[in-house]
Amino acid sequence: MKLFVSEGAPGTLPVLAAAGRAQGRAQLHISTVGPEECVVPFLTRPKIPVLQLDNGNYLFSTNAICRYFFLLSGSEQDDLTNQWLEWEATELQPALSASLYYLVVQGKKGEDVLGPIRRALTHIDHSLSRRSCPFLAGETESVADIVLWGALYPLLQDPAYLPEELGALHSWFQTLSSQEPCQRAAETVLKKQGILALRPYLQKQLQPSFLEGRAVSNEPEEEELATLTEEEIAIAVTAWKKGLGSLPPLRPKQKPVLPVAGERNVLITSALPYVNNVPHLGNIIGCVLSADVFARYSRLRQWNTLYLCGTDEYGTATETKAMEEGLTPQEICDKYHVIHADIYRWFNISFDIFGRTTTPQQTEITQDIFQRLWDRGFVLQDTVEQLRCEHCSRFLADRFVEGVCPFCGYEEARGDQCDKCGKLINAIELKKPQCKVCRSCPVVRSSRHLFLDLPKLEDRLEEWLEKTVPGSDWTPNARFIIRSWLRDGLKPRCITRDLKWGTPVPLEGFEDKVFYVWFDATFGYISITANYTDQWERWWKNPEQVNLYQFMAKDNVPFHGLVFPCSALGAEDNYTLVSHLIATEYLNYEDGKFSKSRGVGVFGDMAQDTGIPADIWRFYLLYIRPEGQDSAFSWTDMLLKNNSELLNNLGNFINRAGMFVSKFFGGYVPEMVLTSDDQRLLAHVTLELQHYHQLLEKVRIRDALRSILTISRYGNQYIQVNEPWKRIKGNEADRQRAGTVTGLAVNIAALLSTMLQPYMPTVSSTIATQLQLPPPACSILPMDFLCILPAGHQIGTVSPLFQKLENDQTSSCGESWTTADTSADG
């Protein structure tokens, strides 16, 4: 077979990506030709791409070529796949052609480009969300995924044209974009020019007819309701009638929380924050807040849940901070541990344990794992060249050295990593190195160190990954990062440092060294649990009964997805390993990065001083959670989301529902006589509730928040259409209708109270108090929409949940915590 492709031709992208599926199944020669070259003899106009089969026949439809490659790979195509391919050709391509023409040929931007394609993108997102599958036609990738990805990639590679609210689309797009065949296809077609590589091709095309006479609207569309079946309506009505009596009994609280055989035991960790600084909003959303949402949700599901975290206290960062503040390392740890704990308490983080790593248990567990690795031949010795400061008379560990990054030229790179380009650095590679303490130029000297023999453990790691990752909820970026490390080949990693502040190395000849913090910090989860209960092994040496969820930013993935598993597998002591590795991208601040030293960004202690309640911060951070790509905190956007989504949507609906009960029915929930329209609303709310469950079970936290807001919009629309404030003044039938609408609305408000608990626990508690929710409704979230507040239930005093944020309030904060310097730093 011979495949003819052209650089800069959009149709080449999916074809090259699909060709990767046929590798090894047939001999394929790929030939690059010009876009004007006519390779099919019987066509009067050039057509690219083209596949010439061995029998002399030609395929010159992008979709047909992709289908053929997938058939060669043994992949069957079902009806749903075919429907997507038809939709791509008839619906997506006309809209996409318009957007690309606007952007590349006419040079337009923003909504002019996004407008024509927005409905199609929303359709893909809704389809992925409703089915709760990672791919368009199910659990595995199909030809439809490759065709749509290839069509959309030139546009969606620019985050400006991938709306942040389309979380399912984000995940799908990133998953495919991280695959090697897709990456190679993109590099071949776009040649690092981005979408501009398409300009020569698009300039030769006719102006898409889609553009002619079509106005781009900036008006928001009304909430689209899914089509319901009679069965879905009947199931929803049946569940509604069962009420609270259908809920399981409340799980008795136990302390310590321990695994229970036969139940779902969920162990949740958030990456241990360095003790040496105050956490900023990016630290909070990437680790502790995301994990807190899932922990609270797990408890609402009555899963046996333990959520732990703590401060990471050993290492060079602590010694450096101690020198800066004129304190001992222990005093620094004591001081900042309290600061961290206070900040997380203010943010309502519901740890079962918040511990620290400077404990006897940490030393005992780390040394035991090391000894088992040493005894089994997984630790090497080698001599390392290091920087030594003759003035300070000591070897300089990574963070005691600063210099110019050898990769990007950043002038304040550390001896372990560059904050600007993110690359790991060996300190001796730095240009113009300086001792951070005395600023003298260090010299290179030799020192003997221990190394974890990762190449020797690589096969075990691969076998474990093959069993664990498929079917798990590892985020796409976590999968990609680990695969990248494995593709490049693992290398021995040094696990010791010439420091005093750390876990001592229990080996003769190494008494003056401590373990490198990246080696022993992940064991901190275990030691923190050991400080909580002497039965810690029931959590950490029980992989058959425990599901371990670990939350972190993507820079922590190699340590949790590679180093920690390799160490545990090599120790051969039946350790519980991560089942679901949840990694976020980075949260930026406005147009730059958070920087404590430059006073840029919002840090945990500063958030408390704004007067804005913690739940508002939680909501906004979770609303912009960087799940599929980097996102940015914006004061203007925070004000907008508070005033629109919280005040005008959620708060308005819940307040109106409660006020109608108080004002029109004396504070008692009225009788409800459901019509067919009411029953349809029950079904819509139930479907959205089930969607919320599906998303949170997959740890798609930001997307699940949208389900809460969607149900609230359903409620607002229901009230607006039925106008109970008017009907209450009419005849008996009207008054009865007002009662039904009010009763159903206040039950939706009660459901929202419980759904909000993982996201806004204080607001959730306030709603529960105002509506006097029965205890089971506050502690268990059902799978279906139930009648939580039956007729005759008395509610409490209703008052507004949210306050409007004013421009001067947020602008003054933004001016206080923003400087012109947006270069990379902490």
C-alpha positions in Angstrom: 0.0 0.0 0.0 1.1 3.5 -0.6 -0.2 6.5 1.3 0.1 10.0 -0.2 -0.1 12.8 2.3 0.7 16.5 2.2 2.1 18.7 5.0 -0.4 21.4 6.0 -3.4 19.5 4.7 -5.9 19.0 7.6 -7.0 15.6 6.3 -3.5 14.2 6.7 -3.7 14.4 10.5 -6.3 11.7 11.3 -4.9 9.5 8.4 -1.4 9.4 9.8 -2.7 8.8 13.3 -4.8 5.9 12.1 -2.0 4.5 10.1 -0.2 3.8 13.3 -2.9 1.2 14.1 -2.0 -0.7 11.0 1.7 -1.0 11.7 2.9 -4.6 11.4 -0.4 -5.6 9.7 0.6 -4.6 6.2 3.5 -3.0 4.3 2.8 0.7 4.1 4.9 3.3 2.2 4.1 6.9 3.1 4.9 9.5 0.4 4.7 13.3 1.0 3.5 15.2 -2.1 2.5 18.8 -2.8 -1.1 19.8 -2.3 -1.5 20.5 -6.0 -0.2 17.1 -7.1 -2.8 14.8 -8.7 -2.0 11.2 -7.6 -5.3 9.6 -8.7 -5.2 9.4 -12.5 -9.0 9.5 -13.0 -9.7 12.6 -10.8 -9.7 16.0 -12.4 -8.8 17.9 -9.2 -6.0 17.2 -6.7 -7.1 15.1 -3.7 -5.0 14.6 -0.6 -4.7 12.3 1.3 -5.0 9.2 -0.9 -4.4 5.5 -0.1 -3.4 3.3 -3.1 -4.2 -0.3 -2.3 -2.1 -3.2 -3.4 -4.8 -4.2 -6.0 -4.5 -0.7 -7.7 -7.7 0.7 -6.2 -7.7 4.1 -4.5 -9.3 5.4 -1.3 -9.4 9.2 -1.3 -11.8 10.0 1.6 -10.2 10.7 4.9 -12.8 8.8 6.8 -12.6 5.8 4.4 -8.8 5.6 4.7 -9.1 5.8 8.5 -11.8 3.0 8.5 -9.5 0.8 6.4 -6.5 1.2 8.7 -8.7 0.3 11.7 -10.2 -2.7 9.9 -6.6 -3.9 9.2 -5.9 -3.6 13.0 -8.8 -5.9 13.7 -11.0 -3.2 15.1 -14.8 -3.7 14.5 -17.0 -0.7 13.8 -20.4 -0.6 15.4 -23.4 1.5 14.7 -22.4 4.3 17.1 -19.0 4.6 15.5 -20.7 4.9 12.1 -23.1 7.6 13.4 -20.2 9.6 14.7 -18.4 9.4 11.3 -21.5 10.6 9.5 -22.0 13.4 12.0 -18.4 14.5 11.5 -18.8 14.7 7.7 -22.2 16.4 7.7 -22.2 18.5 10.9 -18.7 19.0 12.2 -16.8 19.7 9.0 -19.0 22.6 7.7 -18.7 24.3 11.1 -15.0 23.6 11.5 -14.2 24.8 8.0 -15.8 28.1 8.9 -13.9 28.4 12.1 -10.6 27.6 10.4 -11.2 30.0 7.6 -12.0 32.8 10.0 -8.9 32.1 12.0 -6.3 31.2 9.4 -7.3 33.1 6.3 -9.2 36.1 7.6 -7.2 36.5 10.8 -10.1 36.8 13.1 -10.1 35.7 16.8 -12.2 34.9 19.8 -15.9 34.4 19.4 -15.8 35.0 15.7 -13.8 31.7 15.5 -15.5 29.8 18.3 -19.0 30.8 17.4 -19.5 28.4 14.4 -18.0 25.4 16.2 -19.3 26.0 19.7 -22.5 23.9 19.3 -20.5 21.0 17.8 -18.0 21.1 20.7 -20.8 21.1 23.2 -22.5 18.2 21.5 -19.3 16.1 21.8 -18.9 17.1 25.4 -22.5 16.3 26.3 -22.2 12.9 24.6 -19.0 12.0 26.4 -20.5 13.1 29.7 -23.8 11.4 29.4 -22.3 8.0 28.5 -19.5 8.5 31.1 -17.1 6.8 28.8 -13.6 7.9 27.9 -14.2 7.6 24.1 -17.0 8.4 21.7 -18.2 4.9 21.1 -17.4 3.3 24.5 -14.5 2.2 26.7 -12.0 1.7 23.9 -10.7 4.1 21.2 -12.5 3.8 17.8 -11.9 5.2 14.3 -14.5 7.9 15.2 -12.2 9.2 18.0 -9.2 9.5 15.6 -11.2 11.1 12.8 -12.8 13.7 15.1 -9.5 14.3 17.0 -7.6 14.8 13.7 -10.2 17.3 12.5 -10.3 19.3 15.7 -6.6 19.2 16.7 -5.4 22.3 14.6 -8.0 24.4 16.3 -8.2 22.9 19.8 -4.4 22.8 20.4 -4.9 26.5 21.2 -6.6 26.5 24.7 -8.5 29.7 23.7 -10.7 27.6 21.5 -11.4 24.8 23.9 -14.0 26.2 26.4 -13.0 25.4 29.9 -16.5 24.4 30.9 -16.4 21.4 28.5 -14.5 19.1 30.8 -15.3 15.8 29.2 -14.1 17.2 25.8 -10.9 18.4 27.5 -10.2 14.9 28.9 -11.0 13.2 25.7 -8.8 15.6 23.6 -5.9 15.4 26.0 -6.0 11.6 26.2 -5.8 11.3 22.4 -3.3 14.1 22.0 -0.9 12.4 24.4 -0.8 9.2 22.3 2.4 8.7 20.3 0.8 8.1 16.9 -1.2 11.3 17.3 1.8 13.3 18.4 3.8 12.1 15.4 1.0 13.0 13.1 0.7 16.5 14.5 4.4 17.1 14.2 4.4 15.9 10.6 1.5 18.0 9.5 2.0 21.2 11.5 5.8 21.2 11.5 5.9 23.2 14.8 4.1 26.1 13.1 0.8 25.4 14.7 -2.3 26.3 12.8 -0.4 28.6 10.5 0.9 25.5 8.7 -2.6 25.1 7.2 -2.6 28.6 5.7 -1.2 27.7 2.2 -3.8 24.9 1.9 -6.8 26.8 3.2 -6.0 29.9 1.1 -6.6 27.7 -2.0 -10.0 26.4 -0.8 -13.3 28.0 -1.6 -14.8 30.1 1.2 -17.0 27.8 3.2 -20.7 28.3 2.4 -21.4 28.0 6.2 -20.1 31.5 6.6 -22.4 33.2 4.2 -25.2 35.1 5.9 -24.6 33.4 9.2 -24.4 35.6 12.3 -22.4 34.6 15.3 -24.5 35.0 18.4 -23.0 35.8 21.8 -26.3 35.1 23.6 -26.2 32.1 25.9 -28.3 29.1 24.9 -31.1 27.8 27.1 -30.4 24.7 29.1 -31.0 21.7 26.7 -33.0 18.9 28.2 -32.2 15.4 27.3 -34.9 13.3 25.6 -36.6 11.0 28.2 -38.0 7.6 27.8 -41.2 6.5 29.5 -39.2 4.0 31.5 -36.8 6.7 32.8 -39.8 8.8 33.9 -41.5 5.8 35.6 -38.3 4.8 37.5 -37.8 8.4 38.7 -41.4 8.6 39.9 -41.1 5.3 41.8 -37.9 6.4 43.5 -39.4 9.8 44.5 -42.3 8.0 46.2 -40.0 5.8 48.3 -38.6 8.8 50.1 -36.0 8.7 52.9 -37.1 5.3 53.9 -35.2 3.8 51.0 -31.9 5.1 52.3 -29.5 2.6 53.9 -28.8 3.0 57.6 -26.1 5.5 58.6 -22.6 4.1 59.1 -21.6 4.4 62.8 -18.6 6.6 63.2 -15.5 4.8 64.3 -12.1 6.0 65.4 -9.6 5.0 64.2 -11.1 4.4 60.8 -10.0 0.9 59.7 -10.7 -1.2 56.7 -13.7 -3.5 56.8 -13.7 -6.8 55.0 -16.4 -6.9 52.3 -16.8 -3.2 52.1 -15.4 -0.5 49.8 -12.3 0.8 51.7 -11.0 4.1 50.3 -7.6 5.4 51.3 -7.1 9.0 50.1 -3.9 11.0 50.2 -3.0 14.5 49.0 0.6 15.3 48.2 2.5 16.3 51.3 3.2 20.1 51.1 6.7 21.3 51.8 6.6 22.8 55.3 9.0 25.7 54.5 6.4 28.0 52.9 2.8 29.2 53.0 0.7 27.3 50.4 -0.8 29.3 47.5 -4.0 28.6 45.7 -2.4 26.4 43.1 -1.0 24.2 45.9 -4.4 24.0 47.5 -6.5 23.1 44.5 -3.9 20.7 43.1 -3.7 18.6 46.3 -5.7 19.1 49.5 -8.9 20.7 48.1 -9.4 18.2 45.3 -8.8 15.3 47.6 -11.2 16.8 50.2 -14.0 16.9 47.6 -13.5 13.2 46.9 -13.2 12.3 50.5 -16.4 14.1 51.4 -18.1 12.4 48.4 -16.9 9.0 49.5 -18.4 9.5 53.0 -21.7 10.6 51.4 -21.6 7.2 49.6 -21.0 5.5 53.0 -17.7 4.1 51.8 -15.2 3.4 54.5 -12.9 6.4 54.0 -9.6 7.5 55.5 -8.2 10.9 54.3 -4.7 11.8 55.3 -2.0 14.4 54.6 0.8 16.2 56.5 3.7 18.4 56.1 6.9 17.2 54.3 9.5 18.4 56.7 12.9 17.0 55.8 15.4 18.2 53.2 17.3 21.1 51.9 14.3 23.4 51.6 13.9 23.3 55.4 17.5 23.8 56.1 17.6 26.8 53.7 14.5 28.3 55.3 15.9 27.9 58.8 19.0 29.8 57.8 17.0 32.6 56.3 14.9 33.0 59.4 17.7 32.3 62.0 15.9 29.3 63.4 16.7 25.6 63.7 15.1 23.2 61.2 12.9 21.8 63.9 11.7 25.3 64.9 10.9 26.0 61.2 8.9 22.8 61.0 7.0 23.5 64.2 6.2 27.0 63.0 5.1 26.2 59.5 3.2 23.0 60.4 0.9 25.2 62.5 0.5 27.7 59.6 -0.4 24.9 57.2 -2.8 23.3 59.6 -4.6 26.6 60.3 -4.9 27.4 56.5 -6.4 24.0 55.7 -8.7 24.3 58.7 -10.0 27.6 57.4 -10.6 26.1 53.9 -12.7 23.3 55.6 -10.4 20.5 54.6 -11.7 17.4 56.3 -8.6 15.4 57.1 -8.9 12.4 59.3 -5.2 12.9 60.0 -2.9 15.9 59.3 0.5 14.7 60.4 4.2 15.4 59.7 7.2 13.5 58.6 9.6 14.3 61.4 8.6 11.4 63.6 10.2 8.2 64.9 7.7 6.2 62.8 9.0 7.9 59.6 12.5 6.9 60.5 11.5 3.3 61.3 9.4 2.7 58.2 11.8 4.4 55.8 14.8 2.5 57.2 12.9 -0.8 57.0 12.0 -0.3 53.4 15.5 0.7 52.5 17.0 -2.3 54.4 14.6 -4.7 52.4 15.7 -3.0 49.2 19.4 -3.3 50.1 19.0 -7.0 51.1 17.4 -7.8 47.8 20.1 -6.1 45.7 18.1 -3.1 44.6 20.5 -0.4 45.9 23.8 0.5 44.3 26.8 2.5 45.5 28.6 5.0 43.3 30.7 8.1 43.5 29.1 11.3 42.6 30.6 14.6 41.7 29.1 17.4 43.8 29.5 21.0 44.4 31.3 21.9 47.6 31.5 25.3 49.2 35.0 25.7 50.6 33.9 28.8 52.5 31.1 26.9 54.3 33.1 23.7 54.5 30.4 21.4 53.2 28.9 19.8 50.2 26.0 21.7 48.8 22.7 19.9 48.4 20.5 20.9 45.4 18.6 23.8 47.0 21.8 25.3 48.5 22.9 26.0 44.9 21.6 28.6 42.4 22.7 29.4 38.9 21.8 29.7 35.3 19.7 26.9 33.8 21.7 24.9 31.2 18.5 24.3 29.2 16.6 27.6 29.1 19.0 30.2 30.5 16.8 31.1 33.5 19.1 32.9 35.9 17.6 31.7 39.2 17.5 27.9 38.6 17.9 25.7 41.6 20.4 22.8 41.9 17.6 20.2 41.4 15.1 21.8 39.0 14.5 24.9 36.9 11.2 26.6 37.9 10.9 28.2 34.4 11.3 25.2 32.0 10.6 22.5 34.6 13.6 20.3 33.7 15.4 18.3 36.3 19.0 19.5 36.8 22.1 18.0 38.3 23.7 20.8 40.4 27.1 20.5 38.6 25.3 21.3 35.3 24.4 24.8 36.4 26.2 27.6 34.8 27.7 30.3 37.1 26.8 28.3 40.3 26.7 30.1 43.6 26.4 28.9 47.2 23.0 30.2 48.4 24.4 30.8 51.9 27.5 32.8 51.2 27.3 33.5 47.4 30.8 32.1 46.8 31.5 30.0 43.8 31.6 26.3 44.8 34.1 23.7 43.5 33.5 20.1 42.2 34.4 17.3 44.6 33.5 13.6 44.8 31.2 12.0 47.4 30.0 8.4 47.7 26.2 7.9 47.5 23.5 5.2 47.3 21.3 4.7 44.3 17.9 3.0 43.8 18.4 0.6 40.9 15.3 1.5 38.9 16.4 -0.4 35.8 16.4 -3.6 37.8 12.9 -2.9 39.0 11.5 -1.8 35.6 10.0 -5.1 34.7 8.1 -5.3 38.0 6.9 -1.8 37.5 5.7 -2.5 33.9 3.8 -5.6 35.0 2.2 -3.7 37.9 1.2 -0.8 35.6 -0.3 -3.2 33.0 -2.5 -4.6 35.8 -3.4 -1.3 37.4 -3.8 1.5 34.9 -6.3 0.0 32.4 -9.7 0.5 33.9 -8.5 2.8 36.6 -8.9 6.5 37.1 -5.3 7.5 36.5 -5.6 10.9 34.8 -4.3 11.2 31.2 -1.4 13.4 32.2 -0.3 10.9 34.8 -0.4 8.1 32.3 1.5 10.1 29.8 4.2 11.2 32.2 4.9 7.7 33.5 5.0 6.3 29.9 7.4 9.1 28.9 9.8 8.1 31.7 9.6 4.4 30.7 10.0 5.1 27.0 13.2 6.9 27.7 14.4 4.1 30.0 14.8 4.2 33.8 18.1 5.1 35.3 19.5 4.6 38.8 18.4 7.5 41.0 20.5 8.8 43.9 18.7 8.4 47.2 21.1 10.0 49.7 22.3 13.5 50.4 25.1 15.2 52.3 22.8 16.8 54.8 22.0 16.7 58.5 18.3 17.3 58.4 16.7 14.1 57.2 16.1 10.4 57.9 19.5 8.9 58.8 20.9 6.2 56.4 21.3 2.9 58.4 24.4 1.7 56.6 28.0 1.5 57.7 30.1 4.2 55.9 27.0 6.4 55.3 26.4 7.6 58.8 27.0 11.2 57.8 24.3 11.2 55.1 20.5 11.2 55.1 17.9 10.0 52.6 17.0 12.3 49.8 13.6 13.7 50.5 12.1 12.4 47.2 12.9 8.9 48.3 11.5 8.9 51.8 8.7 11.6 51.5 6.2 9.3 49.9 6.7 6.9 52.9 5.3 9.8 54.9 1.8 8.7 54.1 2.5 5.4 55.8 4.2 6.9 58.9 1.5 9.5 59.3 -1.0 6.6 59.4 1.2 4.8 61.9 1.0 7.9 64.1 -2.8 7.7 63.8 -3.2 4.0 64.6 -0.9 1.1 65.5 -3.0 -1.0 63.1 -1.7 1.0 60.1 -0.7 -2.1 58.2 -4.4 -2.9 57.7 -4.4 0.1 55.4 -0.9 -0.1 53.9 -0.3 -3.8 53.6 -3.7 -4.8 52.4 -3.8 -4.2 48.6 -6.7 -6.8 48.1 -9.1 -4.8 50.2 -8.0 -1.1 49.9 -8.4 1.3 47.0 -5.7 4.0 47.2 -6.5 7.4 45.6 -3.5 9.8 45.5 -4.0 13.5 44.6 -1.2 15.8 43.4 -0.1 18.3 40.8 1.6 16.8 37.7 5.1 17.5 38.9 4.7 14.9 41.6 3.6 12.1 39.3 7.1 10.5 38.8 7.5 10.1 42.6 4.1 8.6 43.2 3.7 6.6 40.0 7.2 5.4 39.6 9.6 5.8 42.6 7.1 4.9 45.3 5.8 1.8 43.5 9.3 0.7 42.6 10.4 1.0 46.2 7.4 -0.9 47.5 7.6 -3.6 44.9 11.3 -4.1 45.6 10.7 -4.3 49.3 8.4 -7.3 48.7 6.3 -6.6 51.8 2.8 -6.6 50.3 2.4 -2.8 50.3 -0.8 -1.2 49.1 0.0 0.7 45.9 -1.9 3.5 44.2 -5.0 2.4 42.4 -6.0 5.8 41.1 -3.4 8.6 40.5 -5.2 11.9 40.1 -2.9 14.7 38.8 -3.9 18.3 38.0 -2.2 20.6 35.6 -1.0 24.0 36.9 -3.0 26.9 38.2 -1.5 30.2 37.2 -2.3 33.7 38.6 -3.8 36.1 36.1 -1.3 36.3 33.3 1.7 34.9 35.2 2.8 32.4 37.9 2.4 32.5 41.7 5.5 33.9 43.3 5.8 34.4 47.1 9.1 36.2 46.8 7.7 38.7 44.3 4.4 39.1 46.1 2.4 37.8 43.1 -0.7 35.7 43.7 -3.0 34.7 46.5 -1.6 32.6 49.3 -3.6 30.7 51.9 -3.1 33.2 54.7 -4.0 36.1 52.3 -7.3 34.5 51.3 -8.5 34.7 54.9 -7.8 38.4 55.0 -10.1 39.3 52.1 -13.3 38.8 54.0 -14.6 36.5 51.3 -15.9 33.2 52.9 -13.9 30.1 52.5 -16.7 28.3 50.6 -16.6 31.0 47.9 -12.9 30.3 47.4 -13.5 26.6 47.4 -16.2 27.0 44.7 -14.2 29.2 42.4 -11.0 27.1 42.7 -13.0 23.9 41.9 -14.9 25.7 39.1 -11.5 26.5 37.4 -9.7 23.3 38.6 -7.0 22.6 36.0 -8.2 19.1 35.1 -7.3 18.9 31.4 -4.9 21.8 31.0 -3.5 24.7 32.9 -6.0 27.3 34.1 -5.6 30.7 35.7 -7.1 32.4 38.7 -8.7 35.8 37.8 -10.2 38.3 40.2 -12.6 39.5 37.5 -13.7 36.0 36.7 -14.1 35.1 40.4 -16.4 38.1 40.8 -18.4 37.1 37.7 -18.8 33.4 38.8 -19.8 34.5 42.3 -22.4 36.9 41.1 -23.8 34.8 38.2 -23.5 31.1 39.2 -23.8 31.4 43.0 -25.9 34.6 43.6 -28.1 34.7 40.6 -28.4 30.9 39.9 -27.9 28.7 42.9 -28.6 31.1 45.7 -31.5 32.7 43.9 -33.2 29.3 43.4 -32.7 27.9 46.9 -33.7 31.2 48.6 -36.9 31.5 46.4 -37.9 27.9 47.1 -37.6 28.3 50.8 -39.2 31.7 50.9 -42.2 30.5 49.0 -42.7 27.8 51.7 -42.4 30.4 54.4 -44.5 33.1 52.8 -47.3 31.2 51.1 -47.6 28.0 53.3 -46.6 29.1 56.8 -43.3 27.3 56.8 -44.7 23.9 56.1 -44.1 21.9 52.9 -47.4 21.8 51.0 -49.1 18.8 49.4 -47.7 17.9 46.0 -49.9 16.5 43.2 -47.5 15.7 40.4 -48.5 16.3 36.7 -46.7 14.7 33.8 -44.5 17.8 33.5 -43.5 17.4 37.1 -42.7 13.8 36.6 -40.5 14.7 33.7 -38.7 17.2 35.9 -38.1 14.4 38.4 -36.6 12.3 35.7 -34.3 15.2 34.5 -33.1 15.8 38.0 -32.5 12.1 38.6 -30.5 11.8 35.4 -28.4 14.8 36.3 -27.9 13.4 39.8 -26.7 10.1 38.4 -24.4 12.0 36.0 -23.0 13.8 39.1 -22.3 10.4 40.7 -20.7 9.0 37.5 -18.4 12.0 37.2 -17.3 11.9 40.9 -16.7 8.2 40.8 -14.3 9.0 37.9 -12.9 11.9 40.0 -13.9 14.4 37.4 -14.5 17.0 40.1 -14.9 20.1 38.0 -17.4 18.5 35.7 -19.5 17.2 38.5 -19.8 20.8 39.9 -21.5 21.7 36.6 -24.2 19.1 37.4 -25.1 21.0 40.6 -25.5 24.2 38.7 -27.5 22.5 35.9 -30.0 21.1 38.5 -30.3 24.6 40.0 -31.0 26.0 36.5 -33.7 23.4 36.1 -35.3 24.6 39.3 -35.1 28.3 38.3 -36.7 27.5 34.9 -39.4 25.4 36.6 -40.3 28.3 39.0 -40.3 30.9 36.2 -42.6 28.8 34.0 -45.1 27.9 36.7 -45.1 31.3 38.6 -46.3 30.1 42.0 -46.4 33.7 43.3 -49.2 34.3 40.9 -51.0 31.0 41.2 -51.2 31.3 45.0 -53.7 34.2 44.4 -56.0 32.2 42.1 -58.6 29.6 42.5 -58.2 26.3 44.4 -56.7 24.5 41.4 -54.2 27.3 41.0 -53.3 27.3 44.7 -52.8 23.5 44.6 -50.6 24.0 41.6 -48.6 26.6 43.5 -48.2 24.1 46.4 -46.9 21.4 44.1 -44.4 23.7 42.4 -43.2 25.0 45.8 -43.0 21.6 47.3 -41.1 20.1 44.4 -38.8 23.2 44.3 -37.9 23.0 48.0 -37.1 19.3 47.6 -34.7 20.1 44.7 -33.1 22.7 47.1 -32.8 20.0 49.7 -31.1 17.7 47.2 -28.7 20.5 46.2 -27.8 20.9 49.8 -26.4 17.4 50.0 -24.8 17.5 46.5 -23.0 20.7 47.6 -21.5 19.2 50.7 -18.2 18.0 49.0 -17.8 21.4 47.4 -19.2 24.0 49.8 -19.6 22.3 53.2 -20.5 25.5 55.2 -23.2 26.5 52.6 -24.5 23.0 52.5 -24.8 23.0 56.3 -26.6 26.4 56.2 -29.1 25.1 53.7 -29.7 22.0 55.8 -30.4 24.1 58.8 -32.7 26.5 57.0 -34.7 23.6 55.5 -34.4 21.5 58.7 -33.2 18.5 56.7 -33.6 15.1 58.4 -30.2 13.7 59.5 -30.1 10.9 56.9 -30.5 13.4 54.1 -27.4 15.3 55.3 -25.2 12.2 55.5 -26.2 10.0 52.6 -26.5 11.1 48.9 -28.9 8.7 47.1 -28.5 7.7 43.5 -32.1 8.9 42.7 -34.0 12.1 43.5 -36.1 11.2 46.5 -38.9 13.1 48.3 -36.7 14.3 51.1 -39.2 16.9 52.6 -42.7 15.4 52.6 -45.9 17.4 52.9 -46.2 18.8 56.4 -42.4 19.1 57.0 -41.6 22.3 58.8 -38.6 24.3 57.6 -36.6 26.9 59.5 -35.8 30.5 58.9 -34.7 31.2 55.3 -32.1 33.9 54.5 -29.8 34.6 51.5 -26.9 32.3 51.1 -24.5 34.6 49.1 -23.5 38.2 48.9 -22.7 40.1 45.8 -19.0 40.8 45.2 -18.3 44.4 44.1 -15.6 45.4 41.6 -13.8 47.6 44.1 -13.6 44.7 46.5 -11.8 42.3 44.1 -9.8 45.0 42.2 -8.2 46.3 45.4 -7.2 42.7 46.3 -5.8 42.2 42.8 -3.8 45.3 42.9 -2.3 44.4 46.3 -1.1 40.9 45.2 0.0 41.5 41.6 3.2 42.9 40.4 4.5 43.4 36.9 7.1 40.7 37.2 5.5 37.3 36.2 8.6 35.2 35.9 8.6 31.7 37.4 9.0 31.2 41.1 7.7 29.1 43.9 
